[in-house]
Structure formats: C-alpha cells, structure tokens
C-alpha cells in the first residue's frame, strides 16, 4: 500500500498529512484548506485517496424536468 496522497478532490491542490498525536491525524489541502480528521494514521491515506466512481453525478450534469 502506498502513502502517496491524491490531489484535493475539490480544487486539485496538494494534500498534506499532519499527525497531531499518536491517535489523530489530519489530511488537508494546501490550496483550499479543506480537510478531514482521521483516528487511525494507517487508514488516513487510503481513505483520503478513495473517490466516488467516475459515473457519479457532478454539479454540472443536466437534469431534465417535465412539469
């Protein structure tokens, strides 16, 4: 398993891991500062790197509405 972090899923910025204590670490974006807290350091990179399937909706998908 690799500890390399994928880019931020929101802005594409560089992700950084910060270990705050033996049981807590954060992964944060250097550009937009979004981030999340993880209780287990060994799961942090794997969880941050997980992405929704590519067929997931995006904010720009067109949705038809028939009144």
Secondary structure by P-SEA (a helix, b strand, c coil): cccccccccccccbbbbbbccccbbbbbbcccccccccccccaaaaaaacccccccccccbbbbbcc
